[in-house]
Amino acid sequence: MAKGKINLLQELPSIVNKHKKRGKTIGLITGCFDILHIGHIELFQSAKRQVDILIVGVENDETIRRSKGANRPVNNQDARLRFLEAVQHIDYVFPIIDTFDYSNDKEATKIHNNILKTILPHFLITTKKADRYWKNKEKRANKFGVQLLDIDYEKSHSTTKIVEQLLSEI
């Protein structure tokens, strides 16, 4: 599947290992990234200042529907991958194919453990202020010897707020 920055999860270990052999630090962010906004860009910019190689995993459409409701995502996974591919601060993007529900910690842990075990980044990146699951992420990261990196930025934008505003104007 590799085309530009977009790769499948199983393609990333060889890519990551090449970068690690060159002494590069690897950071991983996963999420929805439905309507790209300035908050996302600030997150990617801040993360990229702290790691050499930034990898972003993009959740599938059904996972987002389960998490955020029937009217989401606004953009399908392929479109979201392509948007992120265009962001200069991101080195690699991959689709998270497995579907899970964040409210089911066992299910989410299984899928995210597989991602961490496959990529083995130096850092799992989040924003504790905006991520209600950061403690679960920290436990998973610790299990694989990965450091949780908290990017502290002001989360003044969110896709959910944008969607709510648009719907209220209809």
Steps between C-alpha positions, in 0.01 A plus 500: 500500500792736561442814300665816618464531875207257526592146607331201657585420862689185399725706269617732777739276701760487222467876443529575873799269542689680221444832675595360841827366356576856392442621858165664429229529766155374408171646625151357455163675519168325436157650466203603292619822329163541332484870413858620501531821700769724649505299824606190305769696319633639830510146642696371200737799504570462871548125471735536203718743697560219750545198271682439174235280339129553564256219421122551516242221520151584375199322649247341268153635437311246714723563802423870470125438464507292819696767683353823367155414364314409182574829322875447520744485343437785260794383284563133432825334602655520154440877483639547852812302408551718195452823699763389750733387225510866390606626844873577486562413866382140453739244355275193476127433526324167535136387519390328818298223342373331816175633643461561872297692751690728736251423776614137483849535647585133441422528129681835459800373694531189281503704179729775629737245655532342156579840345763580765653151479517524121651850473691522832543877490708683757201718589123463506374855465183646648364813661393419854274808518295381205534121520274335755670166428858617563539284812414189299748609233768548764445145633525357149812700423669389822426136412715532187770730636359796308496842662176698509569849368247762609477784250367792700314737273180693541220293353276779385371315194334163453330323215204425727454873568527578129238236412267623777533857376429401140198294601360783711514729195290268285 
